Amino acid sequence: MKTTPRVYLDDGTYLVSANLLSTPRRFYPIANVTARIRRDPLWLALGMAVFATLTTAIYGDLLFPGELLVLWGIAGAGLLIGLGTAILHVDAVGHRGALIVASSWKVRAIYRALRQARMESGRHDQELVRSMEGEHNE
């Protein structure tokens, strides 16, 4: 009897199962996958906010109120987008790395599913080693 692998996440675009991470363009074996969450959009937005603050402090008396409003509107929109966006960097031995740019909640969901799949495959491997050691000792 063949069993289907457990699915940890399937949102229609990304699939994380017990042995596979599927993106729209590539497949990665879970055993080799490493992933980390990057917040590059947030750092870029913080840089824009610092720039807006310095511009206002230095040239604020020369700018019209409408120009200040546009400057701070762009900085505020950048902060909102930066807070809501994250990048998941996925890498696997022998495979090209992938950057998954999505909302923060989706990136965290994919990362949690990858972590859970790796942890459970590690437990399965440990149980298999223990059972093999038990057979070997008998």
N, C-alpha and C positions, 0 to 999 in steps of 0.2 A: 504494500500500500504506500503510495507516494503522497507526502504531505506538502502543502504549499507553504512557502516561507511566511513568517509573520510579517505583517505590514505595520510599521510604526507611524508613517505619515503618507497620505496620498491626497494632495490637494488639486490634482488634475494637471499640475505643471511639474511638481517635484514628487518623487516617490522614494521613500526610505523603507527598505525591507530588511529582513534579517541578514541578507548577504549582498545587497545592492543599493547604491544611491543612483537614481536616474534623474538627470537634468534634461532640458529640452534638446541638448546637443550631444551629450555624452553619458556613458555609464561608468560608474566607479565601484570596484569591489569594496565592501565595507571593511574587510580585514586590513586593507592598506590605506584607508582614508584618514587624513588628519584635517581638522577644520578649526578655524578661529574666526571670531567675530571682530570686524574692524568698524570703527566709527568715523571714517574719513569725512563723510558729509557734515558731521557735527563739528569736526575741527575746522573745516573750511568755513562753515557758518560762523563759528566763534571768531575766526580771523576777520570775516566781513563785519561783524559787530564791533570789534576793536577798531577797525578802520573807520567805521561810521562814528564811533566815539571820538577818535582823534581828529577826524575831519571837522566834527561839530565843535570840538574844543579850540581848534586852531582857526578855522574859517567860519565859524558859526555866525559871527557878526556880519559877514559879507554875503551870506546866503539868504535867499528869500524864504519865507515860511513854507511855501510849496516845495521848494528844493529840499529843505530839511525833512519835510514829510515824506517825499519820495525816497530820500536816503535812508531814513529810519524804517520806512515801509519795506524796502528791499532787504535791509538787515534783519528785520523781524520775520519776514517770509523765509529768508534763508535759515534762520534759527528753527522755525517750525518744521521746515523740510529736513533740516539736519537732525533734529530730534526724532523725527518719524522714519528716518531712512538708515539702513545699516548694510554692511557688506559682509557676506560669508565667504571667506577664502577657503576653498576646498582643494586639497592636494592629495595625490596618491602616487605611490612609487610606480614608475613606469607609465604614468598617465599625465597628460597636460593639466595644469592647475586651472581652476575655474573660479571666477568671481561671481557670486550671486548677489545682485543688488536688488533689494526688496524692502518692504516695510520692516521696521524693527521687530514687530511681533511675529512676522512670517520667518524672518531670519532666526529668531530665537526658537521658534517651533521646529525648524529644520535641524538646528544645532542640538536641541534636546532629543529629537528622534535619533540622530546620529549617535549621540552619547549613549542613549539607552540601548541601541542596537549593538554598539561596541561592548558595553558592559555585559549584556546578556550573552553575547558570543564568547566573551572572556570567561564567564561562569560555565558555559557549556564546554569550553575547551578544558577548563580545570577539572570538571567532573569526568570528562573523557580520559584525561591523564590519570586521575585517581583510580578510575575503573581499570585502566590498562595496567597500572602499577599493582593493583590488587590481584589481577590475573597472573602477572609476572611473578609475584611473590609466592603464589600457591604451588 
